[in-house]
Amino acid sequence: MTLSDWATTGLEVAVLGLGRSGLAATRLLRARGVDVYVSDAAVSASMEARAAEAKLVGAQVELGHHDLQRIARAQALILSPGIPPDVAPIIAARTAGVPVRAEIDLGLEALEGVPYVGVTGTNGKSTTTALVAHLLSAGGARSVAAGNIGTPLSEVALWAQAPEWLAIEFSSFQLHDTERVAPRVGILTNLSPDHLDRYEDVTSYYDDKGLFFRNATPESAWVINADDELSSTITGGVAGDRVHFSVRRRADGWWDRDADLLMLDDTELLPRSEFPLLGDHNVANALAAVLAVRRAVGAAAVPLADALRSFRGLSHRLETVAEIAGVHWINDSKATNLASTEVAVAALEGRFILLLGGRHKGESYRRLLPFLGSRCVAVVAYGEAGAKIVNDLSDEVRVEHVTGGFDEVVSCAAAIAVAGDSVLLSPACSSYDMFVNFEQRGERFRELVEAL
């Protein structure tokens, strides 16, 4: 059944989770005349405020508890992103034969007809999505970055005027319960192990990523990372046209290191020095976005080089916070897995202190050793993963284990760093042991550094 059908049955649609996505889904459903029951296990002042908003539009709300019998009677269950598949409300719905859909799938249905560039992968999704929206806007299109990047699609669907283009970030969790994904152009940034605290094994994670291509046709267009063998493997049998980007070799979009130029085929795009973001990975993100926009609207429609020059990046992603007494403090709180931390370390020049920790996600931290080398002055290990980081790294790298709060983590780094060093917050872990999300972690880091 579709969104338009639900309003005619007299049955409720259940919404699981009352964060920003859950509230947006609730508001969209109520705007379409659908009866809604929304529940969230959390109870807090912010949750009470969202509950009040949901009640204001006529939804039935329950905090601190899920009515499993009520969910089992619903005509559908809408999921907020990131909810594990093995929680009781989802099991109750699936057992009762209730269709389970991600909030992003609901938004795609409501925004049917609006073309979009879809982005998925392990790392670089948000920056690439933001770059795509920025490039489209530079060409004069009313465009917005939405989905897992922060603005729920259901929220966009409530706007008085729909955008002309969407740049949509898809997480593996969202793809698991999204039947409608069919981008005008799709980007796969890269693949590496992630979320092993949530998935049974890495194959299950890659299987969900593969659902990005579930509706591929010969008319589909895909932008693939030529430097990532796994990305090429997973897309090998996918229908549609492919173009490739590379920071190592010639491709449809590539970095000519000898000339230090970003290239499209044999045509110069712009000098690398004029693209303001740090790191090879951000060059890859830029090339992927350019190739997608070129396919979507045509290169002549967008001032590609000027748009890349004016892009300033996203918060919490290799973001320079301050330079204090010759020490550079860098916020890469978005780095919630080891692959992200590897590219962050590779982007730095000179000596650095690495702040590593949070909630462990399943991989050994020894994977980082080849990237630390002699430039790593020390690793400051903290949070739930602290003891494992010490165990994995301390035989080859200086590791300072901080067992107190995050302010002590920053103080420890400040005591070690000398002029010329960088202090890099690139935790390789989720933030949920100490913080609500990686944004809150990054903001707290900024506050503590500014207090120095």
C-alpha positions as CSV (number, residue, x, y, z in Angstrom):
1,M,0.0,0.0,0.0
2,T,1.1,3.6,-0.6
3,L,1.0,6.7,1.4
4,S,-2.2,7.8,-0.3
5,D,-3.9,4.5,0.5
6,W,-3.2,4.6,4.2
7,A,-5.5,7.5,4.9
8,T,-8.5,5.5,3.6
9,T,-8.2,2.4,5.8
10,G,-8.9,3.8,9.2
11,L,-5.9,2.0,10.6
12,E,-2.8,3.5,12.2
13,V,0.7,3.8,10.9
14,A,3.3,3.3,13.6
15,V,6.4,5.4,13.7
16,L,9.4,4.1,15.7
17,G,11.7,6.8,17.1
18,L,10.9,10.5,17.7
19,G,14.1,12.1,16.6
20,R,14.1,14.6,13.7
21,S,13.3,11.9,11.1
22,G,10.6,10.4,13.2
23,L,9.0,13.7,13.9
24,A,9.2,14.6,10.1
25,A,7.6,11.3,9.2
26,T,4.8,11.9,11.7
27,R,4.1,15.3,10.4
28,L,4.1,14.1,6.8
29,L,1.7,11.3,7.6
30,R,-0.7,13.5,9.5
31,A,-0.6,16.1,6.7
32,R,-1.8,13.3,4.4
33,G,-4.6,12.4,6.8
34,V,-3.1,9.2,8.2
35,D,-3.6,8.2,11.8
36,V,-0.3,7.9,13.6
37,Y,1.0,6.2,16.7
38,V,4.6,7.2,17.4
39,S,6.8,5.8,20.2
40,D,10.3,6.2,21.6
41,A,12.1,4.4,24.4
42,A,13.8,7.6,25.5
43,V,12.5,10.2,27.9
44,S,14.1,13.6,28.1
45,A,13.3,17.3,27.9
46,S,14.1,17.3,24.1
47,M,12.0,14.2,23.6
48,E,9.1,15.8,25.5
49,A,9.3,18.8,23.2
50,R,9.1,16.7,20.1
51,A,6.3,14.7,21.6
52,A,4.4,18.0,22.1
53,E,4.9,18.8,18.4
54,A,3.7,15.4,17.3
55,K,0.6,15.7,19.5
56,L,-0.1,19.1,18.1
57,V,-0.6,17.6,14.6
58,G,-2.9,14.9,16.0
59,A,-0.5,12.0,16.5
60,Q,-0.8,9.5,19.5
61,V,2.6,9.6,21.3
62,E,4.2,7.3,23.8
63,L,7.6,7.9,25.4
64,G,9.6,5.4,27.5
65,H,7.7,2.4,26.2
66,H,6.5,0.8,22.9
67,D,3.1,-0.8,22.7
68,L,4.0,-4.0,20.8
69,Q,0.5,-5.1,20.3
70,R,-0.5,-1.8,18.9
71,I,2.5,-1.9,16.5
72,A,1.5,-5.4,15.4
73,R,-2.0,-4.1,14.5
74,A,-0.6,-1.2,12.4
75,Q,-0.8,-1.1,8.6
76,A,2.9,-0.1,8.4
77,L,5.9,0.7,10.6
78,I,8.1,3.6,9.7
79,L,11.7,3.5,11.1
80,S,13.9,6.3,12.1
81,P,17.5,5.8,10.8
82,G,20.0,3.8,12.9
83,I,17.5,1.7,14.9
84,P,18.9,-1.9,15.2
85,P,16.8,-4.5,13.3
86,D,16.6,-6.8,16.3
87,V,14.7,-4.5,18.7
88,A,11.3,-5.7,20.0
89,P,9.0,-3.3,18.0
90,I,10.5,-4.3,14.7
91,I,10.4,-8.0,15.5
92,A,6.7,-7.5,16.6
93,A,5.9,-5.8,13.3
94,R,7.7,-8.4,11.1
95,T,6.2,-11.3,13.0
96,A,2.7,-9.8,12.4
97,G,3.4,-9.2,8.7
98,V,3.4,-5.5,9.1
99,P,5.4,-3.8,6.3
100,V,8.5,-2.1,7.7
101,R,9.8,1.0,5.8
102,A,12.6,3.5,6.4
103,E,11.6,7.1,6.8
104,I,13.7,7.9,3.7
105,D,11.5,5.6,1.7
106,L,8.4,7.4,2.8
107,G,10.0,10.7,1.8
108,L,11.0,9.3,-1.6
109,E,7.3,8.3,-2.2
110,A,6.1,11.8,-1.2
111,L,8.7,13.4,-3.5
112,E,8.1,11.2,-6.4
113,G,9.1,13.0,-9.7
114,V,11.8,15.1,-8.1
115,P,15.1,13.9,-9.6
116,Y,18.0,13.1,-7.3
117,V,21.6,12.1,-7.1
118,G,22.0,9.3,-4.6
119,V,25.2,8.8,-2.5
120,T,26.2,5.8,-0.5
121,G,29.4,4.2,0.7
122,T,31.4,3.7,3.9
123,N,33.1,7.1,4.0
124,G,32.8,10.4,2.3
125,K,29.0,10.2,1.9
126,S,28.1,13.4,3.6
127,T,30.8,15.6,2.0
128,T,30.0,14.2,-1.4
129,T,26.3,14.7,-0.9
130,A,26.9,18.3,0.2
131,L,29.3,18.8,-2.8
132,V,26.6,17.6,-5.2
133,A,24.0,20.0,-3.8
134,H,26.5,22.8,-3.9
135,L,27.4,22.2,-7.5
136,L,23.7,21.9,-8.6
137,S,23.0,25.2,-6.8
138,A,25.9,26.8,-8.5
139,G,24.2,25.9,-11.8
140,G,21.1,27.7,-10.7
141,A,19.0,24.7,-9.7
142,R,17.0,24.8,-6.4
143,S,18.7,21.9,-4.8
144,V,19.0,20.5,-1.2
145,A,21.1,17.9,0.5
146,A,18.9,15.5,2.5
147,G,18.6,12.0,3.9
148,N,21.2,10.7,6.2
149,I,23.2,13.9,6.0
150,G,20.8,15.6,8.4
151,T,17.6,16.9,6.8
152,P,15.0,14.1,6.6
153,L,13.3,13.6,3.2
154,S,9.9,13.6,4.9
155,E,10.7,17.1,6.1
156,V,11.6,18.3,2.5
157,A,8.3,16.7,1.4
158,L,6.4,19.2,3.6
159,W,7.9,22.3,2.1
160,A,5.6,24.6,0.2
161,Q,7.8,24.3,-2.9
162,A,9.6,21.1,-3.8
163,P,13.2,21.5,-4.8
164,E,14.2,21.0,-8.5
165,W,17.0,18.5,-7.5
166,L,17.9,16.5,-4.4
167,A,21.2,15.2,-3.3
168,I,20.4,12.3,-1.0
169,E,22.7,10.4,1.3
170,F,21.7,6.8,2.0
171,S,23.1,4.8,5.0
172,S,23.2,1.0,5.0
173,F,20.5,1.0,7.7
174,Q,18.2,3.1,5.5
175,L,18.8,1.0,2.4
176,H,17.8,-2.1,4.3
177,D,14.1,-0.9,4.4
178,T,14.0,1.3,1.3
179,E,12.3,-0.3,-1.7
180,R,12.1,2.9,-3.9
181,V,15.7,3.9,-4.2
182,A,16.3,4.7,-7.9
183,P,18.6,7.7,-8.3
184,R,18.9,9.6,-11.6
185,V,22.7,9.2,-10.9
186,G,24.1,7.1,-8.1
187,I,27.5,7.5,-6.4
188,L,29.3,4.7,-4.5
189,T,32.2,6.5,-2.7
190,N,34.0,3.4,-1.3
191,L,33.5,0.3,0.8
192,S,35.3,-1.0,3.9
193,P,34.2,-2.8,7.1
194,D,31.9,-0.7,9.4
195,H,29.1,-1.1,11.9
196,L,30.3,-4.5,12.9
197,D,28.8,-3.7,16.3
198,R,25.4,-3.8,14.6
199,Y,25.8,-6.3,11.7
200,E,26.3,-10.1,12.1
201,D,29.3,-9.9,9.8
202,V,30.8,-7.6,7.1
203,T,29.0,-9.5,4.4
204,S,25.7,-8.5,5.8
205,Y,26.8,-4.9,5.8
206,Y,28.0,-5.1,2.2
207,D,24.7,-6.8,1.3
208,D,22.8,-3.7,2.6
209,K,25.0,-1.4,0.7
210,G,24.3,-3.4,-2.4
211,L,20.6,-2.6,-2.1
212,F,21.4,0.8,-3.4
213,F,21.4,-0.9,-6.9
214,R,18.2,-2.9,-6.3
215,N,16.2,-1.0,-9.0
216,A,19.0,-0.6,-11.5
217,T,18.0,-0.6,-15.2
218,P,20.0,-0.2,-18.4
219,E,19.2,3.5,-18.2
220,S,20.8,3.9,-14.8
221,A,24.0,5.9,-14.3
222,W,26.6,5.1,-11.7
223,V,29.7,6.9,-10.4
224,I,32.2,4.3,-9.0
225,N,35.5,4.6,-7.2
226,A,38.2,3.1,-9.5
227,D,40.7,3.0,-6.6
228,D,38.4,0.7,-4.5
229,E,38.4,-2.9,-5.7
230,L,35.5,-3.8,-3.6
231,S,33.3,-1.1,-5.1
232,S,34.1,-2.4,-8.5
233,T,33.3,-6.0,-7.5
234,I,30.0,-5.2,-5.9
235,T,28.8,-3.2,-9.0
236,G,30.2,-5.7,-11.5
237,G,26.8,-7.1,-12.5
238,V,24.7,-4.0,-12.0
239,A,22.7,-2.7,-15.0
240,G,23.4,0.8,-16.3
241,D,26.2,3.0,-17.4
242,R,29.3,3.6,-15.2
243,V,31.9,6.3,-15.0
244,H,34.9,6.2,-12.6
245,F,36.9,8.5,-10.4
246,S,40.5,8.0,-9.2
247,V,43.2,9.8,-7.3
248,R,45.8,7.3,-8.4
249,R,45.4,6.9,-12.2
250,R,43.7,8.2,-15.3
251,A,39.9,7.8,-15.2
252,D,36.8,9.7,-16.2
253,G,37.5,12.0,-13.3
254,W,41.1,11.9,-12.0
255,W,43.9,13.7,-10.2
256,D,47.0,14.2,-12.3
257,R,49.5,14.3,-9.5
258,D,52.5,15.2,-11.8
259,A,50.7,18.4,-13.0
260,D,48.8,18.7,-9.7
261,L,45.5,19.1,-11.6
262,L,42.0,17.7,-11.2
263,M,41.0,16.4,-14.6
264,L,37.8,15.4,-16.4
265,D,39.0,13.0,-19.1
266,D,41.8,15.0,-20.8
267,T,40.4,18.4,-19.8
268,E,41.7,20.4,-16.9
269,L,39.1,21.1,-14.2
270,L,41.2,23.1,-11.7
271,P,44.6,23.0,-9.8
272,R,44.5,20.8,-6.7
273,S,45.7,23.8,-4.7
274,E,42.5,25.7,-5.5
275,F,40.2,23.1,-3.9
276,P,40.1,24.1,-0.2
277,L,39.6,20.7,1.5
278,L,42.4,18.6,3.0
279,G,43.2,15.1,2.0
280,D,43.2,12.8,-1.0
281,H,39.8,11.5,0.1
282,N,38.3,14.9,-0.4
283,V,39.7,15.1,-3.9
284,A,38.0,11.8,-4.6
285,N,34.7,13.2,-3.1
286,A,35.0,16.2,-5.4
287,L,35.7,14.2,-8.5
288,A,32.7,11.9,-7.7
289,A,30.4,14.8,-7.3
290,V,31.5,16.5,-10.5
291,L,31.0,13.4,-12.5
292,A,27.5,12.9,-11.1
293,V,26.5,16.5,-11.7
294,R,28.0,16.4,-15.2
295,R,25.8,13.3,-16.0
296,A,22.7,14.8,-14.3
297,V,22.6,18.2,-15.8
298,G,25.5,18.6,-18.2
299,A,28.9,20.2,-17.5
300,A,28.0,23.3,-19.5
301,A,25.1,24.0,-17.0
302,V,27.4,24.3,-13.9
303,P,30.5,26.4,-13.3
304,L,32.3,23.4,-11.9
305,A,35.7,24.8,-11.1
306,D,34.3,28.0,-9.5
307,A,31.9,25.9,-7.4
308,L,34.6,23.6,-6.1
309,R,36.8,26.6,-5.2
310,S,33.9,28.1,-3.1
311,F,33.0,24.9,-1.2
312,R,33.9,25.1,2.5
313,G,33.2,21.6,3.7
314,L,31.1,20.3,6.6
315,S,31.6,20.6,10.3
316,H,33.4,17.8,12.2
317,R,35.2,16.6,9.1
318,L,38.9,17.5,9.2
319,E,37.8,20.9,10.4
320,T,40.5,23.2,11.8
321,V,39.3,24.5,15.1
322,A,42.2,26.7,16.2
323,E,45.9,27.2,16.2
324,I,47.1,27.8,19.8
325,A,50.8,28.3,20.6
326,G,51.7,26.8,17.3
327,V,49.6,23.7,17.8
328,H,46.9,22.9,15.3
329,W,43.6,21.5,16.7
330,I,41.6,19.5,14.2
331,N,38.0,18.2,14.6
332,D,37.3,15.0,12.7
333,S,34.5,13.8,15.0
334,K,32.6,12.3,12.0
335,A,35.4,9.7,11.7
336,T,33.4,6.9,13.4
337,N,35.3,4.0,11.8
338,L,38.9,3.0,11.2
339,A,38.9,3.7,7.5
340,S,37.9,7.3,8.2
341,T,40.7,7.7,10.7
342,E,43.2,6.3,8.2
343,V,42.4,8.9,5.6
344,A,42.4,11.7,8.2
345,V,45.9,10.8,9.4
346,A,47.1,10.5,5.8
347,A,45.9,14.0,5.2
348,L,48.1,15.5,7.9
349,E,51.6,16.7,7.5
350,G,54.1,16.5,10.3
351,R,53.7,15.3,13.9
352,F,50.4,14.6,15.5
353,I,48.6,13.5,18.6
354,L,45.6,11.3,17.9
355,L,42.5,11.3,20.1
356,L,41.0,7.8,19.7
357,G,38.1,6.3,21.5
358,G,34.4,6.1,22.2
359,R,32.2,3.0,21.7
360,H,34.0,0.1,20.0
361,K,32.7,-1.0,16.6
362,G,34.3,-4.4,16.1
363,E,37.6,-4.0,14.3
364,S,41.2,-4.2,15.8
365,Y,42.9,-0.9,16.1
366,R,46.1,-2.5,15.0
367,R,44.9,-1.7,11.5
368,L,46.0,1.9,12.2
369,L,49.6,1.0,12.9
370,P,50.9,1.5,9.3
371,F,49.4,4.9,9.3
372,L,50.8,6.1,12.6
373,G,54.5,5.5,12.2
374,S,57.1,7.9,13.5
375,R,54.8,11.0,13.0
376,C,52.4,9.9,15.7
377,V,53.7,11.5,19.0
378,A,51.0,9.7,21.0
379,V,47.6,8.2,21.0
380,V,45.2,9.4,23.7
381,A,42.8,6.5,24.3
382,Y,39.5,7.2,26.0
383,G,35.9,6.0,26.5
384,E,34.5,2.5,26.4
385,A,37.1,1.5,23.8
386,G,40.1,2.9,25.7
387,A,41.3,-0.4,27.2
388,K,41.1,-2.2,23.9
389,I,43.0,0.6,22.2
390,V,45.8,0.3,24.8
391,N,45.9,-3.4,24.3
392,D,46.0,-3.2,20.5
393,L,48.5,-0.3,20.1
394,S,50.7,0.2,23.2
395,D,53.4,-2.2,22.2
396,E,54.3,-0.1,19.2
397,V,53.0,3.4,19.9
398,R,52.9,5.7,22.9
399,V,49.4,5.4,24.3
400,E,48.0,7.6,27.1
401,H,44.9,6.0,28.6
402,V,42.4,8.6,30.0
403,T,39.7,7.0,32.1
404,G,37.9,10.3,33.0
405,G,35.8,12.7,31.0
406,F,36.3,14.2,27.6
407,D,37.7,17.4,29.1
408,E,40.6,15.3,30.5
409,V,41.2,13.9,27.0
410,V,41.8,17.4,25.6
411,S,43.9,18.4,28.6
412,C,46.1,15.3,28.2
413,A,46.6,16.2,24.5
414,A,47.4,19.8,25.4
415,A,50.0,18.6,27.9
416,I,51.8,16.5,25.2
417,A,51.6,18.8,22.2
418,V,54.4,21.3,21.3
419,A,54.6,23.9,18.6
420,G,54.3,22.4,15.1
421,D,52.2,19.5,16.3
422,S,48.6,18.8,15.3
423,V,46.0,17.4,17.7
424,L,43.6,15.3,15.7
425,L,40.2,14.2,17.1
426,S,39.5,11.3,14.7
427,P,38.0,8.7,17.1
428,A,37.4,5.6,14.9
429,C,34.5,4.9,17.2
430,S,30.9,5.9,17.6
431,S,30.2,8.6,20.2
432,Y,27.4,7.0,22.1
433,D,29.3,6.2,25.3
434,M,29.7,9.9,26.1
435,F,27.6,11.8,23.7
436,V,24.3,11.9,21.9
437,N,26.0,11.9,18.4
438,F,29.2,12.8,16.7
439,E,28.1,16.4,16.3
440,Q,27.8,16.9,20.1
441,R,31.3,15.3,20.5
442,G,32.7,17.7,17.9
443,E,31.1,20.7,19.5
444,R,32.4,19.8,22.9
445,F,35.9,19.4,21.4
446,R,35.6,22.9,19.9
447,E,34.4,24.3,23.2
448,L,37.3,22.7,25.2
449,V,39.9,23.9,22.6
450,E,38.6,27.4,22.6
451,A,38.8,27.4,26.4
452,L,42.5,26.7,26.1
